[in-house]
Amino acid sequence: MTVLILTSEEDVTADMVVLRLREAGAPVVRLDPADLTNGVALSGEYVRGVRRGQLSVGGRLVGLDGLRSVWVRRPGAPAARAAQPSAWLTEESAQALYGLLLCGTARWMNHPDAARRARYKPWQLGLAQRSGLAVPATLITTFPQTAREFAQRYPDLVVKPVSGAHPQEPPRAVPTSRVAPDTDFTAVAYGPTLLQRRIAKRADIRLTVVGGTLLAARKPADPDAHPDDVDVRYAPSVSPWLSADVPPRVAEGVLRYMAGAELAYGAFDFAEDADGVWWFLECNQSGQFGFVEMDTGQPIAAAIAGWLAAGPDPGTGCTPADRGTAW
């Protein structure tokens, strides 16, 4: 049976998994939904109680009943590269493609419904608390006075976006920044603002979860770093990522989180404080992992390929699609 990967052509991280799948002899088809009607075609038929579906990718025909798994990595907007793209065509194409795929028994990494919900950072924070993970004191508000009162209780704060990258072309990352002591928070009224107690960290943690496999990496913080260097993506680096053990309580909480989120893959970011506590910051349901594998040698791509190529197993992070209706 075939593994279907939905991602852009430029996704070099996906290339690592494709290589592992081919080494294992697993048939794999890769397509970008942006190419629908321009190199990618689909068809679905519902007749007398029987359903059939097909995808054509680069001249290769794939029956949807022959899909083992679907990896939703970094897909483009459906039909974005069509001859005459439009918002209407994108919506029509999305309904057709994902609607057909959701009718099958293939399991998902990650199921579109679960992935969509998992992007909401306020929802992440609530699930992390219920899962027993340590969450820094956080406020999301448009009330300036509430922000001022929160800052009085927690004088050392950072501010970060609620949604992630700024929606421009190409997307621009919005860094986590330290809040100045004299901030008056009047501008909070003009848009939801996420304030969070700054963790004086001795290391950043990236924990990649594939099914029931946990692979943690640790980057020690520069002891001489300026307190304003709070975002690991932009702070000066004094060490590569190093493999790390996962504390048992964190492992239990993370697996509860994955089950509650119905995710098969998640990239968790933690801040480790001076006492060794791992503070949950976020979980990216499609986070990058190539930089961690290159530094640590951890077999993340192989773990993903193994999950995609294996048969359904309720014990390794079953998603709603695992329980789908057969074609």
One Martini backbone bead per residue (centre of mass of N, CA, C, O) as a GRO file, in nm:
protein
  327
    1MET     BB    1   0.102   0.032   0.012
    2THR     BB    2   0.052   0.383   0.012
    3VAL     BB    3   0.226   0.686   0.058
    4LEU     BB    4   0.103   1.011   0.134
    5ILE     BB    5   0.241   1.337   0.047
    6LEU     BB    6   0.170   1.667   0.169
    7THR     BB    7   0.367   1.899  -0.020
    8SER     BB    8   0.618   2.079  -0.109
    9GLU     BB    9   0.886   2.081  -0.323
   10GLU     BB   10   1.080   2.249  -0.103
   11ASP     BB   11   1.070   2.013   0.113
   12VAL     BB   12   1.348   1.886   0.266
   13THR     BB   13   1.235   1.731   0.506
   14ALA     BB   14   1.068   1.529   0.339
   15ASP     BB   15   1.307   1.398   0.192
   16MET     BB   16   1.404   1.226   0.432
   17VAL     BB   17   1.151   1.040   0.437
   18VAL     BB   18   1.149   0.939   0.148
   19LEU     BB   19   1.417   0.791   0.169
   20ARG     BB   20   1.328   0.590   0.392
   21LEU     BB   21   1.093   0.464   0.236
   22ARG     BB   22   1.262   0.359  -0.004
   23GLU     BB   23   1.453   0.182   0.164
   24ALA     BB   24   1.187   0.009   0.265
   25GLY     BB   25   0.987  -0.024   0.007
   26ALA     BB   26   0.783   0.213   0.010
   27PRO     BB   27   0.531   0.344  -0.134
   28VAL     BB   28   0.542   0.683  -0.284
   29VAL     BB   29   0.349   0.991  -0.278
   30ARG     BB   30   0.395   1.327  -0.403
   31LEU     BB   31   0.204   1.628  -0.322
   32ASP     BB   32   0.068   1.943  -0.426
   33PRO     BB   33  -0.230   2.100  -0.401
   34ALA     BB   34  -0.142   2.344  -0.587
   35ASP     BB   35  -0.150   2.136  -0.856
   36LEU     BB   36  -0.429   2.144  -0.909
   37THR     BB   37  -0.501   2.128  -1.256
   38ASN     BB   38  -0.151   2.121  -1.268
   39GLY     BB   39  -0.068   1.780  -1.265
   40VAL     BB   40  -0.331   1.732  -1.086
   41ALA     BB   41  -0.571   1.468  -1.034
   42LEU     BB   42  -0.926   1.382  -0.972
   43SER     BB   43  -1.149   1.108  -0.846
   44GLY     BB   44  -1.504   1.040  -0.761
   45GLU     BB   45  -1.721   0.751  -0.687
   46TYR     BB   46  -2.090   0.708  -0.633
   47VAL     BB   47  -2.220   0.372  -0.668
   48ARG     BB   48  -2.424   0.153  -0.534
   49GLY     BB   49  -2.244   0.174  -0.253
   50VAL     BB   50  -1.986   0.258  -0.419
   51ARG     BB   51  -1.642   0.360  -0.378
   52ARG     BB   52  -1.422   0.568  -0.581
   53GLY     BB   53  -1.066   0.658  -0.608
   54GLN     BB   54  -0.842   0.910  -0.768
   55LEU     BB   55  -0.497   0.982  -0.845
   56SER     BB   56  -0.297   1.219  -1.038
   57VAL     BB   57   0.072   1.208  -1.054
   58GLY     BB   58   0.271   1.254  -1.301
   59GLY     BB   59   0.103   0.998  -1.442
   60ARG     BB   60   0.022   0.870  -1.170
   61LEU     BB   61  -0.192   0.615  -1.050
   62VAL     BB   62  -0.408   0.637  -0.752
   63GLY     BB   63  -0.569   0.452  -0.523
   64LEU     BB   64  -0.741   0.532  -0.234
   65ASP     BB   65  -0.762   0.223  -0.131
   66GLY     BB   66  -0.418   0.218  -0.135
   67LEU     BB   67  -0.387   0.377   0.128
   68ARG     BB   68  -0.208   0.387   0.428
   69SER     BB   69  -0.107   0.698   0.435
   70VAL     BB   70  -0.108   1.050   0.559
   71TRP     BB   71   0.110   1.332   0.510
   72VAL     BB   72   0.080   1.650   0.660
   73ARG     BB   73   0.302   1.889   0.612
   74ARG     BB   74   0.338   2.148   0.357
   75PRO     BB   75   0.081   2.250   0.211
   76GLY     BB   76  -0.072   2.396  -0.030
   77ALA     BB   77  -0.300   2.567  -0.180
   78PRO     BB   78  -0.544   2.470  -0.354
   79ALA     BB   79  -0.490   2.564  -0.684
   80ALA     BB   80  -0.266   2.799  -0.684
   81ARG     BB   81  -0.141   2.686  -0.988
   82ALA     BB   82  -0.349   2.751  -1.164
   83ALA     BB   83  -0.441   2.909  -1.444
   84GLN     BB   84  -0.712   3.021  -1.264
   85PRO     BB   85  -0.698   3.143  -0.981
   86SER     BB   86  -0.906   3.109  -0.677
   87ALA     BB   87  -1.095   3.101  -0.401
   88TRP     BB   88  -1.306   2.910  -0.517
   89LEU     BB   89  -1.112   2.689  -0.626
   90THR     BB   90  -0.978   2.626  -0.358
   91GLU     BB   91  -1.233   2.529  -0.211
   92GLU     BB   92  -1.316   2.310  -0.410
   93SER     BB   93  -1.045   2.149  -0.393
   94ALA     BB   94  -1.045   2.095  -0.090
   95GLN     BB   95  -1.310   1.941  -0.076
   96ALA     BB   96  -1.227   1.718  -0.273
   97LEU     BB   97  -0.962   1.609  -0.159
   98TYR     BB   98  -1.025   1.576   0.151
   99GLY     BB   99  -1.293   1.430   0.117
  100LEU     BB  100  -1.179   1.177  -0.020
  101LEU     BB  101  -0.961   1.099   0.191
  102LEU     BB  102  -1.167   1.077   0.443
  103CYS     BB  103  -1.312   0.806   0.331
  104GLY     BB  104  -1.086   0.641   0.423
  105THR     BB  105  -0.835   0.425   0.605
  106ALA     BB  106  -0.625   0.611   0.634
  107ARG     BB  107  -0.374   0.738   0.814
  108TRP     BB  108  -0.274   1.029   1.008
  109MET     BB  109  -0.011   1.298   0.959
  110ASN     BB  110  -0.236   1.483   1.039
  111HIS     BB  111  -0.538   1.527   1.108
  112PRO     BB  112  -0.704   1.800   1.002
  113ASP     BB  113  -0.878   1.853   1.254
  114ALA     BB  114  -0.651   1.828   1.465
  115ALA     BB  115  -0.456   2.037   1.340
  116ARG     BB  116  -0.637   2.283   1.353
  117ARG     BB  117  -0.674   2.286   1.662
  118ALA     BB  118  -0.358   2.274   1.740
  119ARG     BB  119  -0.296   2.582   1.656
  120TYR     BB  120  -0.421   2.679   1.918
  121LYS     BB  121  -0.270   2.820   2.181
  122PRO     BB  122  -0.486   2.826   2.404
  123TRP     BB  123  -0.547   2.524   2.376
  124GLN     BB  124  -0.268   2.419   2.444
  125LEU     BB  125  -0.246   2.530   2.733
  126GLY     BB  126  -0.488   2.373   2.846
  127LEU     BB  127  -0.388   2.086   2.775
  128ALA     BB  128  -0.121   2.100   2.929
  129GLN     BB  129  -0.245   2.129   3.206
  130ARG     BB  130  -0.422   1.863   3.194
  131SER     BB  131  -0.144   1.687   3.140
  132GLY     BB  132   0.083   1.801   3.362
  133LEU     BB  133   0.219   2.051   3.260
  134ALA     BB  134   0.433   2.310   3.271
  135VAL     BB  135   0.300   2.650   3.290
  136PRO     BB  136   0.333   2.955   3.236
  137ALA     BB  137   0.230   3.243   3.311
  138THR     BB  138  -0.071   3.352   3.132
  139LEU     BB  139  -0.184   3.614   2.896
  140ILE     BB  140  -0.492   3.689   2.713
  141THR     BB  141  -0.554   4.024   2.580
  142THR     BB  142  -0.759   4.355   2.550
  143PHE     BB  143  -0.691   4.457   2.846
  144PRO     BB  144  -0.492   4.687   2.980
  145GLN     BB  145  -0.543   4.652   3.287
  146THR     BB  146  -0.489   4.349   3.296
  147ALA     BB  147  -0.196   4.372   3.201
  148ARG     BB  148  -0.095   4.547   3.434
  149GLU     BB  149  -0.164   4.347   3.662
  150PHE     BB  150   0.009   4.117   3.557
  151ALA     BB  151   0.281   4.280   3.566
  152GLN     BB  152   0.277   4.308   3.876
  153ARG     BB  153   0.292   3.997   3.933
  154TYR     BB  154   0.486   3.979   3.653
  155PRO     BB  155   0.757   4.166   3.576
  156ASP     BB  156   0.874   3.921   3.394
  157LEU     BB  157   0.820   3.950   3.045
  158VAL     BB  158   0.667   3.819   2.754
  159VAL     BB  159   0.603   3.851   2.400
  160LYS     BB  160   0.362   3.689   2.178
  161PRO     BB  161   0.212   3.534   1.943
  162VAL     BB  162  -0.083   3.362   1.895
  163SER     BB  163  -0.038   3.246   1.577
  164GLY     BB  164   0.256   3.339   1.468
  165ALA     BB  165   0.300   3.397   1.168
  166HIS     BB  166   0.307   3.632   0.939
  167PRO     BB  167   0.067   3.697   0.668
  168GLN     BB  168   0.295   3.689   0.440
  169GLU     BB  169   0.498   3.736   0.138
  170PRO     BB  170   0.668   3.586   0.297
  171PRO     BB  171   0.672   3.465   0.587
  172ARG     BB  172   0.700   3.617   0.915
  173ALA     BB  173   0.869   3.603   1.187
  174VAL     BB  174   0.770   3.634   1.535
  175PRO     BB  175   0.928   3.724   1.801
  176THR     BB  176   1.018   3.678   2.108
  177SER     BB  177   0.973   3.929   2.369
  178ARG     BB  178   1.067   4.160   2.588
  179VAL     BB  179   0.928   4.344   2.842
  180ALA     BB  180   0.917   4.647   2.934
  181PRO     BB  181   0.888   4.800   3.244
  182ASP     BB  182   0.731   5.077   3.109
  183THR     BB  183   0.485   4.950   3.011
  184ASP     BB  184   0.126   5.040   2.947
  185PHE     BB  185  -0.074   4.867   2.738
  186THR     BB  186  -0.266   5.026   2.545
  187ALA     BB  187  -0.234   4.850   2.270
  188VAL     BB  188  -0.397   4.596   2.351
  189ALA     BB  189  -0.682   4.696   2.238
  190TYR     BB  190  -0.593   4.625   1.916
  191GLY     BB  191  -0.501   4.327   2.021
  192PRO     BB  192  -0.423   4.028   2.094
  193THR     BB  193  -0.224   3.947   2.389
  194LEU     BB  194   0.073   3.764   2.477
  195LEU     BB  195   0.159   3.694   2.809
  196GLN     BB  196   0.473   3.583   2.976
  197ARG     BB  197   0.659   3.434   3.187
  198ARG     BB  198   0.985   3.442   3.233
  199ILE     BB  199   1.230   3.203   3.172
  200ALA     BB  200   1.517   3.122   3.338
  201LYS     BB  201   1.723   2.965   3.127
  202ARG     BB  202   1.951   2.681   3.060
  203ALA     BB  203   1.749   2.562   2.834
  204ASP     BB  204   1.652   2.418   2.535
  205ILE     BB  205   1.363   2.227   2.418
  206ARG     BB  206   1.323   1.951   2.182
  207LEU     BB  207   1.026   1.753   2.134
  208THR     BB  208   0.985   1.463   1.947
  209VAL     BB  209   0.676   1.314   1.826
  210VAL     BB  210   0.619   0.960   1.727
  211GLY     BB  211   0.372   0.859   1.849
  212GLY     BB  212   0.549   0.678   2.107
  213THR     BB  213   0.801   0.853   2.027
  214LEU     BB  214   1.077   1.006   2.209
  215LEU     BB  215   1.274   1.302   2.104
  216ALA     BB  216   1.534   1.470   2.265
  217ALA     BB  217   1.656   1.814   2.276
  218ARG     BB  218   1.949   2.015   2.377
  219LYS     BB  219   2.016   2.376   2.443
  220PRO     BB  220   2.235   2.555   2.580
  221ALA     BB  221   2.271   2.835   2.747
  222ASP     BB  222   2.407   3.138   2.769
  223PRO     BB  223   2.534   3.265   3.061
  224ASP     BB  224   2.601   3.562   2.902
  225ALA     BB  225   2.336   3.636   2.819
  226HIS     BB  226   2.096   3.837   2.740
  227PRO     BB  227   1.777   3.870   2.868
  228ASP     BB  228   1.658   3.948   2.570
  229ASP     BB  229   1.747   3.652   2.477
  230VAL     BB  230   1.459   3.445   2.428
  231ASP     BB  231   1.497   3.349   2.127
  232VAL     BB  232   1.643   3.073   1.989
  233ARG     BB  233   1.636   3.168   1.681
  234TYR     BB  234   1.821   3.452   1.767
  235ALA     BB  235   2.018   3.353   1.953
  236PRO     BB  236   2.312   3.293   2.049
  237SER     BB  237   2.529   3.021   1.985
  238VAL     BB  238   2.705   2.761   2.200
  239SER     BB  239   2.539   2.508   2.085
  240PRO     BB  240   2.432   2.231   1.994
  241TRP     BB  241   2.225   1.990   1.963
  242LEU     BB  242   2.134   1.754   2.223
  243SER     BB  243   2.081   1.477   2.355
  244ALA     BB  244   1.796   1.372   2.566
  245ASP     BB  245   1.630   1.312   2.847
  246VAL     BB  246   1.311   1.222   2.968
  247PRO     BB  247   1.117   1.295   3.200
  248PRO     BB  248   0.870   1.102   3.318
  249ARG     BB  249   0.652   1.328   3.364
  250VAL     BB  250   0.678   1.447   3.082
  251ALA     BB  251   0.614   1.196   2.919
  252GLU     BB  252   0.329   1.158   3.030
  253GLY     BB  253   0.218   1.439   2.947
  254VAL     BB  254   0.274   1.418   2.642
  255LEU     BB  255   0.099   1.166   2.588
  256ARG     BB  256  -0.160   1.299   2.683
  257TYR     BB  257  -0.158   1.524   2.479
  258MET     BB  258  -0.161   1.352   2.218
  259ALA     BB  259  -0.427   1.213   2.283
  260GLY     BB  260  -0.603   1.474   2.318
  261ALA     BB  261  -0.514   1.583   2.018
  262GLU     BB  262  -0.486   1.357   1.802
  263LEU     BB  263  -0.174   1.296   1.754
  264ALA     BB  264   0.122   1.170   1.574
  265TYR     BB  265   0.257   1.464   1.565
  266GLY     BB  266   0.513   1.651   1.760
  267ALA     BB  267   0.661   1.979   1.846
  268PHE     BB  268   0.823   2.055   2.137
  269ASP     BB  269   0.852   2.339   2.358
  270PHE     BB  270   1.104   2.408   2.606
  271ALA     BB  271   1.196   2.539   2.931
  272GLU     BB  272   1.485   2.521   3.125
  273ASP     BB  273   1.557   2.550   3.443
  274ALA     BB  274   1.763   2.553   3.724
  275ASP     BB  275   1.578   2.294   3.838
  276GLY     BB  276   1.481   2.121   3.566
  277VAL     BB  277   1.232   2.245   3.457
  278TRP     BB  278   0.976   2.186   3.218
  279TRP     BB  279   0.844   2.439   3.012
  280PHE     BB  280   0.571   2.498   2.841
  281LEU     BB  281   0.513   2.656   2.515
  282GLU     BB  282   0.474   2.442   2.263
  283CYS     BB  283   0.292   2.280   1.979
  284ASN     BB  284   0.393   2.158   1.667
  285GLN     BB  285   0.220   1.969   1.423
  286SER     BB  286   0.464   2.069   1.184
  287GLY     BB  287   0.745   2.062   1.276
  288GLN     BB  288   1.063   2.085   1.258
  289PHE     BB  289   1.363   1.833   1.238
  290GLY     BB  290   1.632   1.848   1.076
  291PHE     BB  291   1.821   2.010   1.273
  292VAL     BB  292   1.821   1.790   1.491
  293GLU     BB  293   1.925   1.548   1.330
  294MET     BB  294   2.195   1.678   1.245
  295ASP     BB  295   2.306   1.722   1.538
  296THR     BB  296   2.222   1.425   1.682
  297GLY     BB  297   2.117   1.166   1.499
  298GLN     BB  298   1.832   1.133   1.517
  299PRO     BB  299   1.564   0.907   1.395
  300ILE     BB  300   1.314   1.078   1.279
  301ALA     BB  301   1.262   1.002   0.984
  302ALA     BB  302   1.244   0.695   1.045
  303ALA     BB  303   1.001   0.715   1.236
  304ILE     BB  304   0.804   0.831   1.034
  305ALA     BB  305   0.831   0.612   0.819
  306GLY     BB  306   0.741   0.381   1.004
  307TRP     BB  307   0.458   0.490   1.063
  308LEU     BB  308   0.357   0.515   0.765
  309ALA     BB  309   0.424   0.199   0.689
  310ALA     BB  310   0.245   0.105   0.894
  311GLY     BB  311   0.001  -0.024   1.057
  312PRO     BB  312  -0.256   0.000   1.239
  313ASP     BB  313  -0.223   0.137   1.590
  314PRO     BB  314  -0.381   0.227   1.880
  315GLY     BB  315  -0.094   0.257   2.050
  316THR     BB  316   0.022   0.508   1.828
  317GLY     BB  317  -0.189   0.742   1.777
  318CYS     BB  318  -0.484   0.751   1.711
  319THR     BB  319  -0.694   0.872   1.469
  320PRO     BB  320  -0.990   0.942   1.328
  321ALA     BB  321  -0.905   0.803   1.049
  322ASP     BB  322  -0.863   0.509   1.159
  323ARG     BB  323  -1.205   0.501   1.169
  324GLY     BB  324  -1.279   0.478   0.892
  325THR     BB  325  -1.436   0.426   0.590
  326ALA     BB  326  -1.444   0.216   0.351
  327TRP     BB  327  -1.411   0.185  -0.003
   0.00000   0.00000   0.00000
